[in-house]
C-alpha cells in the first residue's frame, strides 16, 4: 500500500514539475511578445482605413495582452508537448518514444498554419460580409478590444483544429486510435466539423463551404495518415514476431 502511494505521489510530483515548466515557458514567451506587441498591432491593423477606438485607458493593454497571448501559445505548444512526452515516456516503447518526439515540431508548424488560415482566409471573409451588411445603415466604429477579440475567436480555434493530423498519428502509434475507428466515426466527425464551421462563419452558404471543406479534407487526411502509421506499426510487429 505504501509503495502504491509513493508511486502515485511520484507521478503527481512529476506532473507538477512538467506543468510548472510549461507555465514558466508561457509567461516568458508572453513577456517577450509583449515587448513587440505595438509593432505587431500596427501590422495587424495595416489594412484598416480608420484607427480603432478605445473606450477606456486599459483597453489597449488588454489588446496587447491578447496579441502576446496568441504568440505565447504558439511558442509554448512545442514546450508543452515536450513536457508531456517526458511525462509519458516511461510508459512508451523505444520506437514510440522516437516517433512521439518527432511529432512535436509538426505541432508548432500546424498551429501556425491554422492561425494563418484563420487570419488570411476566414477573418477577412467574415469581416467583409459584416461590413457589407452594415453599409448604409449604421455608422461603423470598431473598438480595439472588440476587433481583436473577434479576430481571436475566428483564428485561434483553427490553430488547434489544424493539429488534428499529428494528434491522430500519435494516438494511432500508441494504439489508442486506428483507421477503422476513425472511418466508423466519420459521420459524427463530419457533423461536428460542420457545426463548428456554421457557428464561426457568417450565415451564407459560400462562407460555410469555404470553411467546412478544408476541415473535412483535414479529417480525411488524418485518416490516411492513420492508415500509414497503422500499417507501419503492423509491419514492425510482424518483423519482431
C-alpha positions in Angstrom: 0.0 0.0 0.0 2.8 2.4 0.9 4.6 1.6 -2.3 1.4 2.4 -4.4 1.0 5.7 -2.5 4.7 6.6 -3.2 4.2 5.6 -6.8 1.2 7.9 -7.1 2.9 10.8 -5.3 5.9 10.5 -7.6 3.7 10.7 -10.6 1.9 13.7 -9.2 5.2 15.4 -8.4 6.5 14.7 -12.0 3.2 16.1 -13.4 3.5 19.2 -11.3 7.1 19.7 -12.5 6.1 19.4 -16.1 3.2 21.8 -15.7 5.4 24.4 -13.9 7.9 24.3 -16.7 5.2 24.8 -19.3 3.7 27.7 -17.4 7.1 29.3 -17.0 7.7 29.0 -20.7 4.3 30.5 -21.5 5.0 33.5 -19.2 8.4 34.1 -20.6 7.1 33.9 -24.1 4.3 36.2 -23.3 6.5 38.8 -21.7 8.9 38.7 -24.7 5.9 39.0 -27.2 4.5 41.9 -25.1 7.7 43.9 -25.8 6.9 43.7 -29.5 3.1 44.0 -29.2 3.0 47.5 -30.6 4.6 46.8 -34.0 2.6 43.6 -34.2 -0.6 45.6 -33.5 0.4 48.1 -36.2 0.9 45.3 -38.7 -2.4 43.6 -37.9 -4.4 46.9 -38.4 -2.4 48.0 -41.5 -5.4 47.5 -43.9 -7.9 49.3 -41.8 -8.9 52.7 -43.2 -9.6 54.2 -39.8 -7.9 53.9 -36.5 -9.5 51.7 -33.9 -11.2 53.3 -30.9 -10.7 52.6 -27.2 -13.3 53.3 -24.5 -11.0 53.2 -21.5 -7.4 53.7 -20.6 -6.8 49.9 -20.1 -8.4 48.7 -23.4 -5.1 49.0 -25.3 -3.4 47.0 -22.5 -5.9 44.1 -22.9 -5.4 44.2 -26.7 -1.6 43.9 -26.3 -2.2 41.0 -23.8 -4.4 39.2 -26.3 -1.8 39.6 -29.1 1.0 38.5 -26.7 -1.1 35.5 -25.5 -1.5 34.1 -29.0 2.2 34.3 -29.8 2.9 32.8 -26.3 0.6 29.9 -27.0 2.4 29.2 -30.4 5.7 29.2 -28.6 4.5 27.1 -25.7 2.9 24.3 -27.7 6.2 22.5 -28.5 7.3 23.1 -25.0 4.1 21.6 -23.5 4.3 18.7 -26.0 7.9 18.0 -24.9 6.9 18.1 -21.3 4.0 15.7 -22.0 6.5 13.4 -23.8 8.8 13.4 -20.8 5.9 12.5 -18.5 4.6 9.6 -20.6 8.0 8.4 -21.8 8.4 5.6 -19.2 5.1 4.0 -20.5 6.2 4.1 -24.1 8.3 1.7 -26.1 11.5 3.0 -27.6 10.1 3.2 -31.1 7.0 5.1 -29.7 9.3 7.5 -27.9 11.2 8.4 -31.0 8.0 8.7 -33.1 6.3 10.9 -30.5 9.3 13.2 -30.2 9.4 13.6 -34.0 5.8 14.8 -34.0 6.5 17.8 -31.7 7.9 20.2 -34.3 4.9 19.4 -36.6 2.5 20.6 -33.8 4.0 24.1 -33.9 4.0 24.2 -37.7 0.4 23.1 -38.0 -0.7 25.5 -35.3 0.9 28.4 -37.2 -0.8 27.1 -40.4 -4.2 27.1 -38.7 -3.7 30.6 -37.4 -2.6 31.7 -40.9 -5.7 30.1 -42.4 -8.0 31.8 -39.9 -6.4 35.2 -40.3 -5.7 35.4 -44.0 -8.7 33.4 -45.3 -11.6 33.3 -42.8 -11.2 36.6 -40.9 -11.2 39.0 -43.9 -14.1 37.0 -45.5 -16.3 37.3 -42.3 -15.3 40.9 -41.7 -16.1 41.9 -45.3 -19.5 40.2 -45.0 -20.3 42.0 -41.8 -19.2 45.3 -43.2 -21.4 44.9 -46.3 -24.3 44.0 -44.0 -23.9 47.3 -42.0 -23.1 49.5 -45.0 -25.5 52.4 -45.4 -27.5 51.5 -42.3 -25.3 52.4 -39.3 -22.1 54.3 -38.5 -19.3 51.8 -38.2 -17.0 52.3 -35.3 -14.7 49.5 -34.2 -13.2 49.4 -30.7 -9.8 47.8 -30.4 -10.8 45.2 -27.8 -13.9 44.1 -29.8 -12.0 44.0 -33.0 -9.1 41.9 -31.7 -11.5 39.7 -29.6 -13.4 39.0 -32.8 -10.2 38.2 -34.7 -9.0 35.9 -31.9 -12.3 34.0 -31.8 -12.0 33.3 -35.6 -8.3 32.4 -35.8 -7.3 30.6 -32.6 -9.7 27.6 -32.9 -8.1 26.8 -36.3 -4.7 26.7 -34.8 -5.8 23.8 -32.6 -8.0 22.1 -35.3 -5.1 22.0 -37.8 -3.1 19.9 -35.3 -5.6 17.0 -35.9 -3.3 15.0 -38.2 -0.4 14.9 -35.8 -2.6 14.0 -32.8 -4.2 11.3 -34.8 -0.8 9.9 -35.9 0.4 9.8 -32.3 -2.7 8.2 -30.9 -2.5 5.6 -33.7 1.1 5.0 -32.9 0.4 4.2 -29.3 -2.7 2.1 -30.1 -5.5 4.5 -28.9 -6.8 5.1 -32.4 -6.8 3.2 -35.6 -8.1 3.9 -39.1 -11.0 1.6 -38.7 -12.3 3.6 -35.7 -11.8 6.9 -37.5 -13.7 5.6 -40.5 -16.6 4.5 -38.4 -16.6 7.8 -36.6 -16.7 9.7 -39.9 -20.4 10.7 -39.7 -20.0 12.0 -36.2 -16.8 13.8 -37.0 -18.3 15.4 -40.2 -21.3 16.6 -38.3 -19.1 18.1 -35.5 -16.9 19.9 -38.0 -19.9 21.2 -40.0 -21.4 22.5 -36.8 -18.2 24.3 -35.9 -17.9 25.8 -39.3 -21.5 27.1 -39.3 -21.1 28.6 -35.8 -18.0 30.6 -36.7 -18.9 31.8 -40.2 -21.5 34.3 -41.5 -24.9 32.9 -42.3 -24.2 32.4 -46.0 -23.6 29.2 -48.0 -20.3 30.2 -49.6 -18.6 31.0 -46.3 -19.8 27.7 -44.8 -18.4 25.8 -47.8 -15.0 27.7 -47.7 -14.5 26.7 -44.0 -16.2 23.3 -43.9 -14.3 21.8 -46.9 -10.8 22.3 -45.6 -11.8 20.8 -42.2 -13.3 17.7 -43.9 -10.2 17.4 -46.0 -8.1 17.6 -42.9 -10.1 14.8 -41.3 -9.7 12.6 -44.4 -6.0 13.4 -44.5 -5.8 12.4 -40.8 -7.4 9.0 -41.6 -4.9 8.5 -44.4 -2.0 9.2 -42.1 -3.5 6.9 -39.5 -3.6 4.1 -42.1 0.0 4.7 -43.0 1.1 4.7 -39.3 -1.1 1.6 -38.5 0.3 -0.4 -41.5 3.8 0.5 -40.5 3.1 -0.5 -36.9 1.7 -3.9 -38.0 4.7 -4.5 -40.3 7.1 -3.7 -37.4 5.2 -6.0 -35.1 5.3 -8.8 -37.7 9.1 -8.4 -38.1 9.6 -8.6 -34.4 7.4 -11.6 -34.1 
